Amino acid sequence: MASISTAKDGRRRILFVASDGKRQAIRLGKMPKKGADVFKGRVETLLAAKMMGYAVDRDTAAWVDGLADVMRERIERVELIEPREKKKLHTLAGWVRGYIKGRSDVKPNTIRNMERAEADILDFFGDKKMLEEITPGDAEDFRRYLLERGLAEATVRRRCKRAKQFFSAAIKKRLFAGNPFDEVPTADRVNVARQRFISCDDIYRVIEACPDTEWRLVFALARFGGLRIPSELLPLTWDDINWAENKFLVHSPKTEHIEGKDVRLVPLFPALLPYLQEAFDQAEPGQKHLITRFRHAGVNLGTQAHRIIVRAGLKPWPKTFQNLRASCETELVEDFPIHVVTAWLGNSPEIAKKHYLQVTEDHFRRAVEKPTQNLAHIPAQHTAERSRSDSQQTTGWDLQVPDFAATCEIKEIGCGSLRTAPDTPTGTRTPVSRMRT
């Protein structure tokens, strides 16, 4: 990518072809061959980073920062690094605000999340802090500041992840060398304390406490259909309901940027059908959407949902609708392969296992009442070994191997999949059209 040219008087130059196709040279003066080779390697690294659009490594960034002014200016003139003067024009506040304003390619909710992180960053660092002045130690202090404010670990990681994103964008613009948040934990962490499995009995109590048809449908679509609320709820139209084939089409704004993930087909589970039927019966002629309210941007259904849950005699649980979706997925994997369930609910097996699938009290109950086939063989092997040793004492496991057919008996299906709702709304009719006219 680059070469060294040596004149008769011993003066050396680094020669290379820039991204625009023009030949460029950096004068090194009289320099030992070993030093020129090191310089050539750094120039090749800077050139590759510029052509490919990625940030240079920490060692190269530190090497650039340590250059004498005259040599740095020569590299600046061939546009492999940003001039030092331009970099100093950016305050942290100015850069973050400008970055968020320029992200017209993301959804409004993503912008709101960025703005929350911006508020925390500027509260801590202030408006006048220069971008280049932020150190890894400052990043650690920012993390501790968020924890001391009482934010959950998962929330702190998300805020730090946004801060890391802001600095990464500045590095790509050659405004900053080395991301101070590289060593700060930003990976998603599941807060198990906020997970809840919402049982069949509880969700039916909540649905009975709902004030109207649309609220019953909201809870039903979350718990029995596994929809993301409100992003997948509001786009649903009556034309998306395929009554004849017992399927409905879900549009997913969250994953529409992934090829083939913008829509998915979900079964019309029997537990969901009565609430769809009730809403269909009450829909006005020409009504397009299943849900006609809550359609303004930034809608928050949580407050009213909590009132309904309290009216049902229950304590509101964290992550109201996400835990309903998680409960649906937890039940479905009991009856169907995980790749099928995740195709219906629009996530991946990895995400499902990390964020959605839960261990329920029913799992413990079934494990005690009916051991699995593999565990059932443990007592038999144990008994046989003790018989061979002529010991008549029995300690530990002392069970008989159950009948194979009994062990494989089909379990009761959860409310989120094949069981029908306990009380189907009366006065319903069979839908004969996919779109009300």
N, C-alpha and C positions, 0 to 999 in steps of 0.2 A: 504493500500500500504506500510506503514511503521509502525513500532511499537517501543515502548520504553522499554529498558531492564534496570533494576536497580539492582546493586550489593548490597551486605550486607553493604558495607561501604558507600553507598549513591551515588556512581559513576554511571552515566547513559550513555547509548549508544542508538543511533538511528539505528535500524536494518531494512533492506529492501532488496528486490531482484532486481538486476539491469536488464537492458534490455537484457543482454547476459545470463541471468538465474543464475548468480552467486550471492550468499548472500554477502552483504556488510554491514559494520558498520562504524558509525561515533562516535568517543568518545567525549562526552560532558563534562566529569569530574563531579564534584559535582555541581549540578544545581537544583534549585527548580523545582518542578513538573510542575508548570504553565509555566515556561520558557522553559522546555523540550517539553511541548505540542506545544508551538509556533514554536520552532525549527522543530519539527516533521512535522507540517503543511507546513512550507517552503520547507523542503526536499521533501515532496510529490508533491508540485507544480513544483519544479525543475525536479523531476523524470518524471512526466507526460509530461512536455515540451520536455524533451530529447527523450522520447519514441515516442511521437506523432510528433515531428519535428516542433513545433511552438515556438515563442518567449515568455518569461515569462512576466508577467505584470510589470508595473512600480514600484509598491510597493515591489514586490519580488526582482527586480533588485536593488532598493535602499537599501533593507535589505542586499543583498549580498555585495554591495559596502561598507556598514558600518561595516562589520565584522572585528574583529581583525585578524591580519595576521595568527596567529596560527590556528584559527578556519577556516579561508578561505582555508588554505592549506589542512586541513582535508577533506573539501568538494571537493577540486580540485583532491585529490588523488583517490576519488571514481568516478571521471570523470562526476560529475553533472554540473560543470562549467569549463570554460577554464582557464588555468593558467594565472595569471596576466601578466607574462613575455611574453607569446605568443601574447596576445592582443596588447601589446605595440609595437610589431614589425610592425604593419600595419599603414602606412600613408594613408591619405584619397586618395591621388593620386594613390598610389600603389594598394589599394583595388579596386577602381573604374575601373582602367585600366585592372586589372586582371579579374574582374567580366565580363566586356564587352568582353574580349578576350575569356572567357570560355563559352559564350552563343552561341554555335554553333547550337542551336536548333531554333533560330529565323531567320527571313528573313533579307536580306541585308538592306532593308529600315528601319527596326527596329533598326539594328545596327547603321545606320547613325543617327537616332534620338537620340540614347543613346550617341553617340559621340558628338552631338551638346550640350546635357546637360552636358557631361563631360567637354567640353571646357569652358562652363559658370561657372561650379563649381570650376574648377582649376584657372580660371581667378580671381575669388573672394577669394578663400581660400588659393591659392598657393600650391606648390608641397610638402611642408614640414609639413603641418598641420596634426596632428595625428587624427586618426579616433575617439578616445575616447574624444578628446577635443572639438568636435562640440556640441554646446548647442542649446536648443530651441530658445534662443535669436539670435544665429548665423543664424539659419534657417530663422528667420524673417528678419534679415539684408540682407540675400541673396535674399529674395523675393523683398525687397525694391530696392536693387541694380538692379535687372532685370527691375523693373518698371521705375526706373530713366534712364535706357538706352533707354527707349521709346518702349519697347516690349509691345504688346497687352496683356490684362488681360488673355485671353485664352492661349496665348503662355507661359506666366509666370506660369500659373497653370500646364501646361504640363511639363515644366522644373522642377518645384518643385515636381511633381509626379514622375519623373524619379529619382530625388535625394532621395525621400522617398523610392523608390524601391531599390536603392543601399544600403541604411542603413538597410532596412528590411532583405536583403540578408546577411549582416554582423551580424545582430542579430541572424539569424538562425544558423550561424556558431559559436555562442557564443563569438563573438569578440567585442560585443558592447551591452550595456544595455539601452533600451529605445530609440525610434526613435525620433530624434529632429524635424522631419518634421510632427509629428502627428497633431500638431495644425495649420499647415500652409494650407490654402485652396488649394486643388488639384483637386476637382471635376470639370468635364468638364462644361464649360460655353459657351453658344451660343453667338457669336458676331453678333447681329442682323444687325449691321451697314455693315457687309460684305455679307449679303444675298441679292440676286437679283433674280427676276423672269424674265426670258428671254422669251419674247413673240414670237408668231408664226412669226409675221412680221420680227422681228429682226433676228431670227435664219435663216430664208430663205434668208435674205440679206447677212448674213455671209456665208451661203453655196454657194450662187452665186458668192461670192468674192474668193472662194477657188481656188487654182491654178490647182488642179487635182482631179481625182476620189477618191484617197485614203483620202485626206483631207476632201472631202465632206462626205465620209463614217465615218470618225472619229467624225465629228460634229453630224452627223445624229444618230450614235449609242449612243452618249452621251445624246442628247436631246430627241430623239424619242424612244430609247431603254433603257435609264436609266442606261447605263453601267458605271462602275468605270473606269476612264481613268488614266493611261494606263494599270493597272493590269488585267482588264477583257477584254481589247481590244486585246492585243497582242496574247493571247492563242487561239483566235477564228480561227477555220478552216472551210473550205467549207463543210467538213463532219459534222460539227455541225449544219448546216442549213437544217432543215427538210421542204423542199418546199411543200411536199404533205400534211402535217398536219399543215402548217403555224405556226411552232414553231422553236426556235433555242436554242441550249444548251450553257449556259454560265458557264465557269469555274471561280471560285472565290478564288484566292490565299488568299485574306484577311480573309475569313471565313472557309478555308479548314480544320482548326484545330478543328472546331465544327462538331460533328457528324451530317451527313446529310446535311451539308451546303457547301459542296465542289463544287457542281454544282446546277444549277437551270434551269428550262425551262421558256422561255419568248416568248410571242406571236410575230409573224411577223406583227407588226402594219402596217396598210396601209401607214402611213406617212414615214415609214422606207423602205418599199419595193423598191421604185424606185432607191434608192442609193445602195442597195444590188444588184439589177438587173444590174445596170450600172457597178459595180465592177466585177460581175460575167462575164459579157460580155467581159470585158477587161482583165480578168485573163489569164495568160500564161498557156499552157497545163502542167498539173502536179503540178500546184501551190497549195500548201497546205493551207497557211494562207491567211486570208482576207487582212491583212495589212502586206506588205513585208518590209517596212522601219521601222525606229525607234525601232529596235529590240535589241539594245545593253542595257546592264544593266544601270540603273539610268537615263534612257531617260527622258528628260524634253521637253514636247510638248508646254509648256506655252508660250515661247518666240515667236515661229512662229505663234501660235494661236492668240496672241495679234496683230501681224502684219496683219493677215487676218481680224481680227475684225476692226482694224483701216482702212484697205482698203475698208471695207464695209460701212465706214462712221459712225461708232459707237465708243464709248469710251470703252476700255477694262474694264470688270467688275472683281471684286475680285473672287478668287476661281473659275477660269474659267470653269473647267469641272464639279466640284461639284455642281455649281449653275445650270448648264444644267441638270444634273441628278435630282436635287431638283425640277426644273421646270417641268420635266417630271412627277415626282411623285405627285406634286401638282395638275396637270391636271388629272392624272389617278384616284385619289381618288374622283374626281367629278363624275366619271362614274362607278366605281367599289368599292366594300367593301375594307376597308383598309387591311384586312388580305389577300385578294387576291393580292392587289398591292404590299404589302411588300414581299409576296412570289415570285412575278415576279422580284422585284428589289433587293432582297437579304438582307433586313434589318428587323427590328422588328417594330411593331406599335409604341412602345415607342421611339425608335430612330428616326423614321420618323417624329413623332410629335415634337420632340425636335430640330432636326437638319435640316429637309428637307422641311416640309410643310410650305407654306407661304400664307400670305393674299395678294391678287393681286388687281389691280385696277378694274379688271373685276368683282370681288366679290362686290365691292362697287357699280359698275354700275348696276349689276343685283338686288342688294338689294333695290336700289332707284326705278328702273323701274318696278320691280315685287316683292312686298313683299311676304315673305313666308306664308304658310297657317296659321301657328300659329300667326304670327304678324298681319295677315289680320283680325283676329277675335277681336283684341284689339279695333279698332274703333267701331265695331258693338256693343260690350259690353258697351263701353263708351257712345255711342249714346242712347242705350236702358236705361241705368241708368239715363241719363239726361232727357229722355222723361218721366220717372216715377216721376221725381221731377217737372214736368210741366214747365221746363225751355226751352225757345225757343232759347237761345243763344248757339252758337257753338264756342267752343275754343279748342285748342289742335288738337287731331285727329278728322278728319271729312271726313272719307272715307267710301265707300261702300264695302261690302264683295264681293270679286271677285268670279266669277264662279269657282267652284272646278276644273273642267276640264281645265280651262284656267290657274289656279294656278299651276296645275301639268303638264303643257305642257312641253314636252321634250326640254331641252336646247340644244344649239349648242355645239357640241363636240369639244374639244380643238385639237390642231394640233398634240399633242403627242400621241393620242390614235387612234380614228377611222377615222379621216379626212385624206384624201390622200393629198400628196404634190401637190402644185399648178401647177408645170411644171414637168411632168414626162420626164426623159431623152429619147430622140428619138433613134431609131435604136436598140431597145432592143429585146430580145427573151425570151421566157418562159423557165426557167431552167428545164431541164429534168433529171438532175443528181445531186446528193448531193455532188459529188466529181469530180472535173475536172480531166480528165485522158489524 
